[in-house]
Amino acid sequence: MARILVVEDEPLVAHLVRRMLERAGYQVAWAPSGKAALEALGREAFDLVVCDLVMPGVSGLEVIREVRRLGGPPVLALSASVSAQSQEEALVAGAKAFLGKPFEGEALLAQVRRLLGETA
């Protein structure tokens, strides 16, 4: 069972993403901030990180850069800003995929499966 870290400062969004992933059979941990995400990544191994880009304190981009620097798991970036610039910044930072908010549950699960190398 794949372990996924959801990094999201909005509790409602985090809850919805977590529920979708758990219902799909994944083991999910939640980090409510970039700082908490970096701490969790230092303690535990994850197969995938789903990370919001805009958070107070340590931003999602900083989390993504650190995951890449450490050779960590793939990152799926989430953002309410769906501009080409936001997407490019996330991908340049090291994200393997980008999903704009709001998103359909199936779109999230499709990206997760792809990044984990699973077949549908």
N, C-alpha and C positions, 0 to 999 in steps of 0.2 A: 504494500500500500504506500503510495507516494505521500510524502510530507510536504505541505505547502505553508509558507508564511505569508499571511495577508497583512500588508502595511497600509493602514488607512486610519486617518484621524477622525473621520465622521463615523460615530458608532453605528448609526442605522445602515449606512452603506457597508461597513465592515460586517455587520450581522447578516445582511442579505448575501453578500459574497461568500461568507463562511458557510451559510446554510446551503447554498447552491453546490459548493464544492463538497461538503460533507455528504449531501444526498447523492452525489455522484461517486461516493466511495473513497474520498480522499481524507487523510488526517490533516487537520488544519489548526494552525496556531495564529493568534492575532497579536500584532504589535500596533498600539495606538499612536505611535510617533516614530520618526526616523531614528531617534536615539534608542528607543526600545527595540527597534528592528536590528540595529547594529549590535546591541547587547545580546539579543536572541540568536543572531547569526554567529556570535562568538561562543555561545554555549551549546548550540544544537546544530545538527545537520539537517538541511532541507533539500528537497529535490527541485523546488521551484519557489520563486518569490513573486507575489502579485503586489505591486507597489504603486500607490497614488503618488503623483508628482508634486503636488502642492500641499505642503504641511508646514506648520510653524516649527521653528527651530531647525533641526536637520531636515533638509528637503529630500524629496524622493530622488532627485537627480544625484544628490550626495550619496544616498544609500546605494543607488545603482552603480555609481563610480567605485564605491568601496567593495561591493560584491564582485565587480569585474577585476579590481586590483588584486583581490584575494583568490581569484579563480573559482568563485562560488557558483551556485546554480544559475540557470537562466532566469531572467527577469521579464515579467509581463508588466509593462507600464500602463497605468490607468490615469486618465485626466479628463476633467470637464472642459479643458481647453483642447479643442480638436484641430487647432491651426497646424499648418505644415511646419511652422517653426517649433511648436511643442513636440510634435512627432520626431522631427529631426534631432532636437536636443536630447530626447530620451534615447533614441537609437545611437547617437554619437556617444552618449554617456555609457552605453553598454547594454541597454535593453534589447531583448531579442524580438519583442513584439510590442505593439501599442494598441490600446483599445480606448476609444472615447466614451465618456459618460454622457448620457445614460446609454446602457448597452443591454442587449438581449442576453438572457441566461445562456442560450445555446451558443452565442458568439463567444462568450467567456469560456464555456466548456470546450469549444472547438480549439481555441487558442491554447488552453491548458493542455489538452490532449496532444496537440501538435508539438508544444515545447517539451513535453515529457516523452515524446517519441512513441506515443500510443496510437494504435489504429482505432478508427471509429467503430 
